[in-house]
Amino acid sequence: MDPKTIDQKKHAKYIIERIMDFGNDDEVRWMWKTYSRRLLRSVAGKSRVLRPRTRSLWRLMTIQK
């Protein structure tokens, strides 16, 4: 995907998956500020491309408090 044509709303799932798997601290902070906990939890639970360890970590991190 061309970074110049990515729309953060339209391509939210793709962006979240990449950040969850490969993001650094700044990117993760941006993701938390930009997307809802509900969306992050949904992506972590339904994604077919996240690595198993990544999926487990993000499922724990997105549990409602």
PQR file with spaces between the fields and no chain letter, atoms N, CA, C, O and H, PARSE charges and radii, in Angstrom:
ATOM       1  N    MET     1       0.844   -1.164    0.000 -0.4000 1.5000
ATOM       2  CA   MET     1       0.000    0.000    0.000 -0.0000 2.0000
ATOM       3  C    MET     1       0.897    1.238    0.000  0.5500 1.7000
ATOM       4  O    MET     1       1.876    1.312    0.743 -0.5500 1.4000
ATOM       5  N    ASP     2       0.550    2.191   -0.833 -0.4000 1.5000
ATOM       6  CA   ASP     2       1.324    3.421   -0.950 -0.0000 2.0000
ATOM       7  C    ASP     2       1.040    4.340    0.240  0.5500 1.7000
ATOM       8  O    ASP     2      -0.105    4.747    0.435 -0.5500 1.4000
ATOM       9  H    ASP     2      -0.245    2.130   -1.436  0.4000 1.0000
ATOM      10  N    PRO     3       2.060    4.676    1.041 -0.5600 1.5000
ATOM      11  CA   PRO     3       1.859    5.524    2.223  0.2800 2.0000
ATOM      12  C    PRO     3       1.206    6.869    1.912  0.5500 1.7000
ATOM      13  O    PRO     3       0.540    7.448    2.770 -0.5500 1.4000
ATOM      14  N    LYS     4       1.392    7.361    0.703 -0.4000 1.5000
ATOM      15  CA   LYS     4       0.823    8.655    0.325 -0.0000 2.0000
ATOM      16  C    LYS     4      -0.689    8.596    0.133  0.5500 1.7000
ATOM      17  O    LYS     4      -1.361    9.626    0.185 -0.5500 1.4000
ATOM      18  H    LYS     4       1.933    6.891    0.007  0.4000 1.0000
ATOM      19  N    THR     5      -1.222    7.409   -0.085 -0.4000 1.5000
ATOM      20  CA   THR     5      -2.663    7.294   -0.364 -0.0000 2.0000
ATOM      21  C    THR     5      -3.441    6.672    0.789  0.5500 1.7000
ATOM      22  O    THR     5      -4.631    6.392    0.642 -0.5500 1.4000
ATOM      23  H    THR     5      -0.676    6.572   -0.127  0.4000 1.0000
ATOM      24  N    ILE     6      -2.801    6.451    1.925 -0.4000 1.5000
ATOM      25  CA   ILE     6      -3.484    5.822    3.056 -0.0000 2.0000
ATOM      26  C    ILE     6      -4.371    6.847    3.757  0.5500 1.7000
ATOM      27  O    ILE     6      -3.933    7.944    4.103 -0.5500 1.4000
ATOM      28  H    ILE     6      -1.834    6.679    2.045  0.4000 1.0000
ATOM      29  N    ASP     7      -5.616    6.463    3.951 -0.4000 1.5000
ATOM      30  CA   ASP     7      -6.583    7.275    4.695 -0.0000 2.0000
ATOM      31  C    ASP     7      -6.744    6.630    6.066  0.5500 1.7000
ATOM      32  O    ASP     7      -7.071    5.447    6.148 -0.5500 1.4000
ATOM      33  H    ASP     7      -5.972    5.572    3.670  0.4000 1.0000
ATOM      34  N    GLN     8      -6.520    7.385    7.156 -0.4000 1.5000
ATOM      35  CA   GLN     8      -6.503    6.767    8.481 -0.0000 2.0000
ATOM      36  C    GLN     8      -7.859    6.233    8.914  0.5500 1.7000
ATOM      37  O    GLN     8      -7.906    5.368    9.788 -0.5500 1.4000
ATOM      38  H    GLN     8      -6.254    8.347    7.089  0.4000 1.0000
ATOM      39  N    LYS     9      -8.951    6.700    8.352 -0.4000 1.5000
ATOM      40  CA   LYS     9     -10.266    6.138    8.678 -0.0000 2.0000
ATOM      41  C    LYS     9     -10.582    4.946    7.778  0.5500 1.7000
ATOM      42  O    LYS     9     -10.987    3.886    8.254 -0.5500 1.4000
ATOM      43  H    LYS     9      -8.912    7.402    7.642  0.4000 1.0000
ATOM      44  N    LYS    10     -10.393    5.132    6.489 -0.4000 1.5000
ATOM      45  CA   LYS    10     -10.716    4.088    5.517 -0.0000 2.0000
ATOM      46  C    LYS    10      -9.838    2.849    5.683  0.5500 1.7000
ATOM      47  O    LYS    10     -10.309    1.726    5.503 -0.5500 1.4000
ATOM      48  H    LYS    10     -10.063    5.993    6.102  0.4000 1.0000
ATOM      49  N    HIS    11      -8.572    3.047    6.024 -0.4000 1.5000
ATOM      50  CA   HIS    11      -7.618    1.951    6.142 -0.0000 2.0000
ATOM      51  C    HIS    11      -7.238    1.670    7.595  0.5500 1.7000
ATOM      52  O    HIS    11      -6.135    1.197    7.869 -0.5500 1.4000
ATOM      53  H    HIS    11      -8.189    3.959    6.170  0.4000 1.0000
ATOM      54  N    ALA    12      -8.140    1.958    8.515 -0.4000 1.5000
ATOM      55  CA   ALA    12      -7.866    1.828    9.951 -0.0000 2.0000
ATOM      56  C    ALA    12      -7.384    0.427   10.319  0.5500 1.7000
ATOM      57  O    ALA    12      -6.392    0.287   11.035 -0.5500 1.4000
ATOM      58  H    ALA    12      -9.036    2.342    8.292  0.4000 1.0000
ATOM      59  N    LYS    13      -8.062   -0.599    9.847 -0.4000 1.5000
ATOM      60  CA   LYS    13      -7.692   -1.967   10.207 -0.0000 2.0000
ATOM      61  C    LYS    13      -6.252   -2.273    9.785  0.5500 1.7000
ATOM      62  O    LYS    13      -5.478   -2.831   10.563 -0.5500 1.4000
ATOM      63  H    LYS    13      -8.868   -0.485    9.266  0.4000 1.0000
ATOM      64  N    TYR    14      -5.903   -1.911    8.574 -0.4000 1.5000
ATOM      65  CA   TYR    14      -4.550   -2.145    8.064 -0.0000 2.0000
ATOM      66  C    TYR    14      -3.518   -1.409    8.922  0.5500 1.7000
ATOM      67  O    TYR    14      -2.500   -1.987    9.303 -0.5500 1.4000
ATOM      68  H    TYR    14      -6.531   -1.458    7.942  0.4000 1.0000
ATOM      69  N    ILE    15      -3.780   -0.143    9.224 -0.4000 1.5000
ATOM      70  CA   ILE    15      -2.848    0.665   10.015 -0.0000 2.0000
ATOM      71  C    ILE    15      -2.677    0.069   11.410  0.5500 1.7000
ATOM      72  O    ILE    15      -1.558   -0.070   11.905 -0.5500 1.4000
ATOM      73  H    ILE    15      -4.606    0.327    8.915  0.4000 1.0000
ATOM      74  N    ILE    16      -3.796   -0.279   12.034 -0.4000 1.5000
ATOM      75  CA   ILE    16      -3.753   -0.844   13.388 -0.0000 2.0000
ATOM      76  C    ILE    16      -2.971   -2.153   13.409  0.5500 1.7000
ATOM      77  O    ILE    16      -2.145   -2.365   14.297 -0.5500 1.4000
ATOM      78  H    ILE    16      -4.705   -0.166   11.632  0.4000 1.0000
ATOM      79  N    GLU    17      -3.222   -3.025   12.449 -0.4000 1.5000
ATOM      80  CA   GLU    17      -2.497   -4.302   12.396 -0.0000 2.0000
ATOM      81  C    GLU    17      -0.995   -4.084   12.277  0.5500 1.7000
ATOM      82  O    GLU    17      -0.213   -4.749   12.956 -0.5500 1.4000
ATOM      83  H    GLU    17      -3.894   -2.853   11.728  0.4000 1.0000
ATOM      84  N    ARG    18      -0.596   -3.162   11.422 -0.4000 1.5000
ATOM      85  CA   ARG    18       0.840   -2.902   11.247 -0.0000 2.0000
ATOM      86  C    ARG    18       1.450   -2.360   12.532  0.5500 1.7000
ATOM      87  O    ARG    18       2.533   -2.783   12.936 -0.5500 1.4000
ATOM      88  H    ARG    18      -1.232   -2.622   10.870  0.4000 1.0000
ATOM      89  N    ILE    19       0.753   -1.423   13.176 -0.4000 1.5000
ATOM      90  CA   ILE    19       1.296   -0.847   14.406 -0.0000 2.0000
ATOM      91  C    ILE    19       1.320   -1.884   15.518  0.5500 1.7000
ATOM      92  O    ILE    19       2.290   -1.954   16.272 -0.5500 1.4000
ATOM      93  H    ILE    19      -0.127   -1.080   12.849  0.4000 1.0000
ATOM      94  N    MET    20       0.275   -2.687   15.632 -0.4000 1.5000
ATOM      95  CA   MET    20       0.254   -3.714   16.677 -0.0000 2.0000
ATOM      96  C    MET    20       1.409   -4.687   16.510  0.5500 1.7000
ATOM      97  O    MET    20       2.022   -5.092   17.498 -0.5500 1.4000
ATOM      98  H    MET    20      -0.513   -2.630   15.018  0.4000 1.0000
ATOM      99  N    ASP    21       1.710   -5.062   15.296 -0.4000 1.5000
ATOM     100  CA   ASP    21       2.785   -6.029   15.048 -0.0000 2.0000
ATOM     101  C    ASP    21       4.180   -5.404   15.056  0.5500 1.7000
ATOM     102  O    ASP    21       5.122   -6.012   15.564 -0.5500 1.4000
ATOM     103  H    ASP    21       1.212   -4.733   14.494  0.4000 1.0000
ATOM     104  N    PHE    22       4.323   -4.214   14.508 -0.4000 1.5000
ATOM     105  CA   PHE    22       5.664   -3.678   14.256 -0.0000 2.0000
ATOM     106  C    PHE    22       5.910   -2.264   14.788  0.5500 1.7000
ATOM     107  O    PHE    22       7.005   -1.730   14.613 -0.5500 1.4000
ATOM     108  H    PHE    22       3.558   -3.720   14.095  0.4000 1.0000
ATOM     109  N    GLY    23       4.921   -1.651   15.430 -0.4000 1.5000
ATOM     110  CA   GLY    23       5.033   -0.255   15.833 -0.0000 2.0000
ATOM     111  C    GLY    23       5.979   -0.009   16.997  0.5500 1.7000
ATOM     112  O    GLY    23       6.181   -0.872   17.851 -0.5500 1.4000
ATOM     113  H    GLY    23       4.031   -2.084   15.573  0.4000 1.0000
ATOM     114  N    ASN    24       6.550    1.183   17.010 -0.4000 1.5000
ATOM     115  CA   ASN    24       7.384    1.597   18.139 -0.0000 2.0000
ATOM     116  C    ASN    24       6.510    2.343   19.152  0.5500 1.7000
ATOM     117  O    ASN    24       5.302    2.475   18.953 -0.5500 1.4000
ATOM     118  H    ASN    24       6.386    1.884   16.316  0.4000 1.0000
ATOM     119  N    ASP    25       7.116    2.825   20.227 -0.4000 1.5000
ATOM     120  CA   ASP    25       6.354    3.475   21.300 -0.0000 2.0000
ATOM     121  C    ASP    25       5.546    4.675   20.811  0.5500 1.7000
ATOM     122  O    ASP    25       4.379    4.826   21.174 -0.5500 1.4000
ATOM     123  H    ASP    25       8.097    2.717   20.389  0.4000 1.0000
ATOM     124  N    ASP    26       6.152    5.519   20.000 -0.4000 1.5000
ATOM     125  CA   ASP    26       5.457    6.707   19.501 -0.0000 2.0000
ATOM     126  C    ASP    26       4.267    6.330   18.624  0.5500 1.7000
ATOM     127  O    ASP    26       3.206    6.948   18.714 -0.5500 1.4000
ATOM     128  H    ASP    26       7.100    5.396   19.705  0.4000 1.0000
ATOM     129  N    GLU    27       4.440    5.327   17.787 -0.4000 1.5000
ATOM     130  CA   GLU    27       3.353    4.885   16.906 -0.0000 2.0000
ATOM     131  C    GLU    27       2.208    4.281   17.708  0.5500 1.7000
ATOM     132  O    GLU    27       1.041    4.502   17.385 -0.5500 1.4000
ATOM     133  H    GLU    27       5.302    4.825   17.714  0.4000 1.0000
ATOM     134  N    VAL    28       2.529    3.520   18.751 -0.4000 1.5000
ATOM     135  CA   VAL    28       1.494    2.928   19.601 -0.0000 2.0000
ATOM     136  C    VAL    28       0.734    4.028   20.339  0.5500 1.7000
ATOM     137  O    VAL    28      -0.491    3.962   20.442 -0.5500 1.4000
ATOM     138  H    VAL    28       3.477    3.339   19.014  0.4000 1.0000
ATOM     139  N    ARG    29       1.431    5.030   20.850 -0.4000 1.5000
ATOM     140  CA   ARG    29       0.756    6.156   21.518 -0.0000 2.0000
ATOM     141  C    ARG    29      -0.193    6.860   20.550  0.5500 1.7000
ATOM     142  O    ARG    29      -1.323    7.191   20.911 -0.5500 1.4000
ATOM     143  H    ARG    29       2.426    5.083   20.766  0.4000 1.0000
ATOM     144  N    TRP    30       0.266    7.086   19.328 -0.4000 1.5000
ATOM     145  CA   TRP    30      -0.574    7.720   18.314 -0.0000 2.0000
ATOM     146  C    TRP    30      -1.819    6.872   18.057  0.5500 1.7000
ATOM     147  O    TRP    30      -2.927    7.401   17.966 -0.5500 1.4000
ATOM     148  H    TRP    30       1.183    6.816   19.034  0.4000 1.0000
ATOM     149  N    MET    31      -1.637    5.561   17.940 -0.4000 1.5000
ATOM     150  CA   MET    31      -2.755    4.655   17.688 -0.0000 2.0000
ATOM     151  C    MET    31      -3.788    4.746   18.806  0.5500 1.7000
ATOM     152  O    MET    31      -4.985    4.817   18.527 -0.5500 1.4000
ATOM     153  H    MET    31      -0.737    5.131   18.014  0.4000 1.0000
ATOM     154  N    TRP    32      -3.346    4.746   20.082 -0.4000 1.5000
ATOM     155  CA   TRP    32      -4.267    4.840   21.216 -0.0000 2.0000
ATOM     156  C    TRP    32      -5.055    6.138   21.182  0.5500 1.7000
ATOM     157  O    TRP    32      -6.236    6.158   21.529 -0.5500 1.4000
ATOM     158  H    TRP    32      -2.373    4.689   20.309  0.4000 1.0000
ATOM     159  N    LYS    33      -4.407    7.234   20.761 -0.4000 1.5000
ATOM     160  CA   LYS    33      -5.080    8.537   20.700 -0.0000 2.0000
ATOM     161  C    LYS    33      -6.040    8.635   19.520  0.5500 1.7000
ATOM     162  O    LYS    33      -7.052    9.332   19.595 -0.5500 1.4000
ATOM     163  H    LYS    33      -3.447    7.218   20.479  0.4000 1.0000
ATOM     164  N    THR    34      -5.723    7.940   18.434 -0.4000 1.5000
ATOM     165  CA   THR    34      -6.460    8.074   17.186 -0.0000 2.0000
ATOM     166  C    THR    34      -7.665    7.140   17.087  0.5500 1.7000
ATOM     167  O    THR    34      -8.702    7.524   16.545 -0.5500 1.4000
ATOM     168  H    THR    34      -4.901    7.374   18.373  0.4000 1.0000
ATOM     169  N    TYR    35      -7.541    5.932   17.600 -0.4000 1.5000
ATOM     170  CA   TYR    35      -8.591    4.930   17.438 -0.0000 2.0000
ATOM     171  C    TYR    35      -9.196    4.535   18.782  0.5500 1.7000
ATOM     172  O    TYR    35      -8.528    4.583   19.815 -0.5500 1.4000
ATOM     173  H    TYR    35      -6.699    5.619   18.040  0.4000 1.0000
ATOM     174  N    SER    36     -10.444    4.151   18.753 -0.4000 1.5000
ATOM     175  CA   SER    36     -11.146    3.770   19.984 -0.0000 2.0000
ATOM     176  C    SER    36     -10.666    2.413   20.493  0.5500 1.7000
ATOM     177  O    SER    36     -10.202    1.565   19.731 -0.5500 1.4000
ATOM     178  H    SER    36     -10.986    4.111   17.913  0.4000 1.0000
ATOM     179  N    ARG    37     -10.792    2.242   21.786 -0.4000 1.5000
ATOM     180  CA   ARG    37     -10.443    0.956   22.412 -0.0000 2.0000
ATOM     181  C    ARG    37     -11.287   -0.159   21.796  0.5500 1.7000
ATOM     182  O    ARG    37     -10.803   -1.273   21.600 -0.5500 1.4000
ATOM     183  H    ARG    37     -11.169    2.930   22.405  0.4000 1.0000
ATOM     184  N    ARG    38     -12.528    0.139   21.499 -0.4000 1.5000
ATOM     185  CA   ARG    38     -13.438   -0.849   20.896 -0.0000 2.0000
ATOM     186  C    ARG    38     -12.899   -1.330   19.545  0.5500 1.7000
ATOM     187  O    ARG    38     -12.892   -2.529   19.270 -0.5500 1.4000
ATOM     188  H    ARG    38     -12.921    1.044   21.658  0.4000 1.0000
ATOM     189  N    LEU    39     -12.447   -0.391   18.702 -0.4000 1.5000
ATOM     190  CA   LEU    39     -11.899   -0.759   17.401 -0.0000 2.0000
ATOM     191  C    LEU    39     -10.606   -1.549   17.558  0.5500 1.7000
ATOM     192  O    LEU    39     -10.395   -2.537   16.855 -0.5500 1.4000
ATOM     193  H    LEU    39     -12.453    0.584   18.926  0.4000 1.0000
ATOM     194  N    LEU    40      -9.745   -1.126   18.470 -0.4000 1.5000
ATOM     195  CA   LEU    40      -8.485   -1.843   18.693 -0.0000 2.0000
ATOM     196  C    LEU    40      -8.756   -3.272   19.163  0.5500 1.7000
ATOM     197  O    LEU    40      -8.101   -4.212   18.714 -0.5500 1.4000
ATOM     198  H    LEU    40      -9.917   -0.324   19.042  0.4000 1.0000
ATOM     199  N    ARG    41      -9.721   -3.431   20.064 -0.4000 1.5000
ATOM     200  CA   ARG    41     -10.076   -4.762   20.565 -0.0000 2.0000
ATOM     201  C    ARG    41     -10.637   -5.626   19.430  0.5500 1.7000
ATOM     202  O    ARG    41     -10.325   -6.813   19.332 -0.5500 1.4000
ATOM     203  H    ARG    41     -10.253   -2.668   20.428  0.4000 1.0000
ATOM     204  N    SER    42     -11.456   -5.026   18.584 -0.4000 1.5000
ATOM     205  CA   SER    42     -12.033   -5.752   17.455 -0.0000 2.0000
ATOM     206  C    SER    42     -10.946   -6.237   16.488  0.5500 1.7000
ATOM     207  O    SER    42     -10.961   -7.388   16.054 -0.5500 1.4000
ATOM     208  H    SER    42     -11.709   -4.062   18.663  0.4000 1.0000
ATOM     209  N    VAL    43     -10.020   -5.359   16.164 -0.4000 1.5000
ATOM     210  CA   VAL    43      -8.931   -5.745   15.260 -0.0000 2.0000
ATOM     211  C    VAL    43      -8.086   -6.847   15.887  0.5500 1.7000
ATOM     212  O    VAL    43      -7.744   -7.823   15.219 -0.5500 1.4000
ATOM     213  H    VAL    43     -10.008   -4.423   16.517  0.4000 1.0000
ATOM     214  N    ALA    44      -7.749   -6.698   17.159 -0.4000 1.5000
ATOM     215  CA   ALA    44      -6.928   -7.707   17.836 -0.0000 2.0000
ATOM     216  C    ALA    44      -7.637   -9.062   17.863  0.5500 1.7000
ATOM     217  O    ALA    44      -6.985  -10.101   17.755 -0.5500 1.4000
ATOM     218  H    ALA    44      -8.027   -5.905   17.701  0.4000 1.0000
ATOM     219  N    GLY    45      -8.944   -9.060   18.004 -0.4000 1.5000
ATOM     220  CA   GLY    45      -9.694  -10.309   18.093 -0.0000 2.0000
ATOM     221  C    GLY    45      -9.977  -10.975   16.760  0.5500 1.7000
ATOM     222  O    GLY    45     -10.086  -12.199   16.686 -0.5500 1.4000
ATOM     223  H    GLY    45      -9.473   -8.216   18.091  0.4000 1.0000
ATOM     224  N    LYS    46     -10.099  -10.173   15.695 -0.4000 1.5000
ATOM     225  CA   LYS    46     -10.538  -10.719   14.406 -0.0000 2.0000
ATOM     226  C    LYS    46      -9.452  -10.804   13.333  0.5500 1.7000
ATOM     227  O    LYS    46      -9.646  -11.465   12.313 -0.5500 1.4000
ATOM     228  H    LYS    46     -10.011   -9.179   15.755  0.4000 1.0000
ATOM     229  N    SER    47      -8.325  -10.151   13.548 -0.4000 1.5000
ATOM     230  CA   SER    47      -7.290  -10.097   12.528 -0.0000 2.0000
ATOM     231  C    SER    47      -6.725  -11.481   12.220  0.5500 1.7000
ATOM     232  O    SER    47      -6.500  -12.295   13.115 -0.5500 1.4000
ATOM     233  H    SER    47      -8.167   -9.614   14.377  0.4000 1.0000
ATOM     234  N    ARG    48      -6.508  -11.720   10.948 -0.4000 1.5000
ATOM     235  CA   ARG    48      -5.908  -12.980   10.516 -0.0000 2.0000
ATOM     236  C    ARG    48      -4.414  -12.839   10.249  0.5500 1.7000
ATOM     237  O    ARG    48      -3.731  -13.825    9.972 -0.5500 1.4000
ATOM     238  H    ARG    48      -6.692  -11.059   10.221  0.4000 1.0000
ATOM     239  N    VAL    49      -3.911  -11.611   10.334 -0.4000 1.5000
ATOM     240  CA   VAL    49      -2.501  -11.398   10.004 -0.0000 2.0000
ATOM     241  C    VAL    49      -1.622  -11.150   11.224  0.5500 1.7000
ATOM     242  O    VAL    49      -0.398  -11.209   11.109 -0.5500 1.4000
ATOM     243  H    VAL    49      -4.466  -10.810   10.560  0.4000 1.0000
ATOM     244  N    LEU    50      -2.205  -10.874   12.384 -0.4000 1.5000
ATOM     245  CA   LEU    50      -1.388  -10.650   13.576 -0.0000 2.0000
ATOM     246  C    LEU    50      -0.738  -11.951   14.026  0.5500 1.7000
ATOM     247  O    LEU    50      -1.337  -13.023   13.951 -0.5500 1.4000
ATOM     248  H    LEU    50      -3.199  -10.826   12.477  0.4000 1.0000
ATOM     249  N    ARG    51       0.488  -11.834   14.489 -0.4000 1.5000
ATOM     250  CA   ARG    51       1.176  -12.996   15.044 -0.0000 2.0000
ATOM     251  C    ARG    51       0.468  -13.405   16.336  0.5500 1.7000
ATOM     252  O    ARG    51      -0.076  -12.545   17.028 -0.5500 1.4000
ATOM     253  H    ARG    51       0.975  -10.962   14.550  0.4000 1.0000
ATOM     254  N    PRO    52       0.460  -14.697   16.678 -0.5600 1.5000
ATOM     255  CA   PRO    52      -0.259  -15.168   17.873  0.2800 2.0000
ATOM     256  C    PRO    52       0.130  -14.438   19.157  0.5500 1.7000
ATOM     257  O    PRO    52      -0.745  -14.088   19.949 -0.5500 1.4000
ATOM     258  N    ARG    53       1.412  -14.205   19.377 -0.4000 1.5000
ATOM     259  CA   ARG    53       1.843  -13.497   20.587 -0.0000 2.0000
ATOM     260  C    ARG    53       1.335  -12.060   20.593  0.5500 1.7000
ATOM     261  O    ARG    53       0.926  -11.537   21.630 -0.5500 1.4000
ATOM     262  H    ARG    53       2.122  -14.490   18.734  0.4000 1.0000
ATOM     263  N    THR    54       1.367  -11.432   19.425 -0.4000 1.5000
ATOM     264  CA   THR    54       0.871  -10.065   19.308 -0.0000 2.0000
ATOM     265  C    THR    54      -0.610  -10.019   19.625  0.5500 1.7000
ATOM     266  O    THR    54      -1.066   -9.157   20.375 -0.5500 1.4000
ATOM     267  H    THR    54       1.699  -11.857   18.583  0.4000 1.0000
ATOM     268  N    ARG    55      -1.356  -10.943   19.054 -0.4000 1.5000
ATOM     269  CA   ARG    55      -2.811  -11.004   19.284 -0.0000 2.0000
ATOM     270  C    ARG    55      -3.108  -11.164   20.775  0.5500 1.7000
ATOM     271  O    ARG    55      -3.966  -10.462   21.310 -0.5500 1.4000
ATOM     272  H    ARG    55      -0.985  -11.644   18.444  0.4000 1.0000
ATOM     273  N    SER    56      -2.424  -12.058   21.435 -0.4000 1.5000
ATOM     274  CA   SER    56      -2.646  -12.292   22.866 -0.0000 2.0000
ATOM     275  C    SER    56      -2.359  -11.042   23.689  0.5500 1.7000
ATOM     276  O    SER    56      -3.139  -10.683   24.570 -0.5500 1.4000
ATOM     277  H    SER    56      -1.727  -12.628   21.000  0.4000 1.0000
ATOM     278  N    LEU    57      -1.250  -10.383   23.405 -0.4000 1.5000
ATOM     279  CA   LEU    57      -0.890   -9.165   24.122 -0.0000 2.0000
ATOM     280  C    LEU    57      -1.954   -8.093   23.948  0.5500 1.7000
ATOM     281  O    LEU    57      -2.395   -7.493   24.928 -0.5500 1.4000
ATOM     282  H    LEU    57      -0.616  -10.674   22.689  0.4000 1.0000
ATOM     283  N    TRP    58      -2.372   -7.847   22.707 -0.4000 1.5000
ATOM     284  CA   TRP    58      -3.334   -6.777   22.456 -0.0000 2.0000
ATOM     285  C    TRP    58      -4.728   -7.116   22.958  0.5500 1.7000
ATOM     286  O    TRP    58      -5.483   -6.212   23.317 -0.5500 1.4000
ATOM     287  H    TRP    58      -2.013   -8.334   21.911  0.4000 1.0000
ATOM     288  N    ARG    59      -5.079   -8.362   22.992 -0.4000 1.5000
ATOM     289  CA   ARG    59      -6.368   -8.725   23.605 -0.0000 2.0000
ATOM     290  C    ARG    59      -6.372   -8.354   25.079  0.5500 1.7000
ATOM     291  O    ARG    59      -7.366   -7.842   25.592 -0.5500 1.4000
ATOM     292  H    ARG    59      -4.465   -9.095   22.701  0.4000 1.0000
ATOM     293  N    LEU    60      -5.253   -8.613   25.763 -0.4000 1.5000
ATOM     294  CA   LEU    60      -5.146   -8.246   27.174 -0.0000 2.0000
ATOM     295  C    LEU    60      -5.134   -6.716   27.358  0.5500 1.7000
ATOM     296  O    LEU    60      -5.745   -6.196   28.292 -0.5500 1.4000
ATOM     297  H    LEU    60      -4.445   -9.029   25.346  0.4000 1.0000
ATOM     298  N    MET    61      -4.456   -6.025   26.487 -0.4000 1.5000
ATOM     299  CA   MET    61      -4.315   -4.579   26.634 -0.0000 2.0000
ATOM     300  C    MET    61      -5.589   -3.811   26.310  0.5500 1.7000
ATOM     301  O    MET    61      -5.742   -2.668   26.743 -0.5500 1.4000
ATOM     302  H    MET    61      -3.960   -6.448   25.729  0.4000 1.0000
ATOM     303  N    THR    62      -6.505   -4.413   25.559 -0.4000 1.5000
ATOM     304  CA   THR    62      -7.714   -3.694   25.164 -0.0000 2.0000
ATOM     305  C    THR    62      -8.952   -4.104   25.955  0.5500 1.7000
ATOM     306  O    THR    62     -10.065   -3.721   25.596 -0.5500 1.4000
ATOM     307  H    THR    62      -6.381   -5.341   25.208  0.4000 1.0000
ATOM     308  N    ILE    63      -8.780   -4.863   27.005 -0.4000 1.5000
ATOM     309  CA   ILE    63      -9.910   -5.249   27.843 -0.0000 2.0000
ATOM     310  C    ILE    63     -10.476   -3.993   28.500  0.5500 1.7000
ATOM     311  O    ILE    63      -9.727   -3.148   28.992 -0.5500 1.4000
ATOM     312  H    ILE    63      -7.875   -5.174   27.297  0.4000 1.0000
ATOM     313  N    GLN    64     -11.795   -3.878   28.503 -0.4000 1.5000
ATOM     314  CA   GLN    64     -12.460   -2.723   29.139 -0.0000 2.0000
ATOM     315  C    GLN    64     -12.144   -2.656   30.612  0.5500 1.7000
ATOM     316  O    GLN    64     -12.105   -3.684   31.288 -0.5500 1.4000
ATOM     317  H    GLN    64     -12.403   -4.564   28.103  0.4000 1.0000
ATOM     318  N    LYS    65     -11.920   -1.470   31.115 -0.4000 1.5000
ATOM     319  CA   LYS    65     -11.666   -1.270   32.546 -0.0000 2.0000
ATOM     320  C    LYS    65     -12.910   -0.771   33.213  0.5500 1.7000
ATOM     321  O    LYS    65     -12.911   -0.538   34.422 -0.5500 1.4000
ATOM     322  H    LYS    65     -11.952   -0.635   30.567  0.4000 1.0000
